[in-house]
Amino acid sequence: MFIAEQPILQDFQTFLDYFDTEKGIELTKTKRVPKTTDLLKLNEQFHFKAPHVNNKSQIRLFSLLNAFFHISKVSELTQIRKEKGKFHLFINPEKVAQLQTFSAEEQYFFLLESFWSYIDWDEAYDIRAFWDKDFYKQLLKQAEGKWVPVEGRDIKRKGKLTPPMEIPVVEVFAAFGFLELMWDDTVEKRPNKYSFPYKLAAITALGKVMLPIIIDQRPPY
């Protein structure tokens, strides 16, 4: 699949369209992030949906949505303003108009660079740095499209791949088209953040090209 055809581009446009309202979208009082009701509505419209989320799920469980929220903030595509004592997220029309002059490929790399280099991972994911590279290096040794079993942490399952700790990053990478993931059907609900809930992973053609470049380029914090 070509970069211009990656569904993540449509998902990000869906994200921007959702928040493009005159009154903005009200955020939570304490963390100032989108409310779960809005996250669930958006999640249903995405190609890459967060699995096993409900009306009590925090934003970190919506890995792609969380990435979009922080990308939009750091790139100033959105702004948070206080209106009548409440915080709302507004679209920055000038920045969005500028983004829409980019080609699909340029928008893709804009999202990837923003996610990989500029958002505060400690704030977004409670991850201070990217350090667990073995999973990707092992996956890169596999044939394109070959499903490989993954041994889950806390979910006892023997396999060939040791999963990484940065589960949200793996999920976002899947949304960028670097790899494919298959959820473990024996897991009935979203496990804790240290458990890897996917039973199979496969590298894509795009991942074969991109992953070797970017996994060694994460700026240290």
Secondary structure, 3 states (H helix, E strand, C coil): CCHHHCHHHHHHHHHHHHHCCCCCEEECCCCCCECHHHHHHHHHHCCCCCCCCCCCCCHHHCHHHHHHHHHHHHCCCEEEEEECCEEEEEECHHHHHHHCCCCHHHHHHHHHHHHHHHCCHHHHHCCCCCCCCHHHHHHHCCCCCCCEEECCCCCCCCCCECCCCCHHHHHHHHHCCCEEEEECCCCCCCCCCCCCCEEEEEECHHHHHHHHHHCCCCCCC
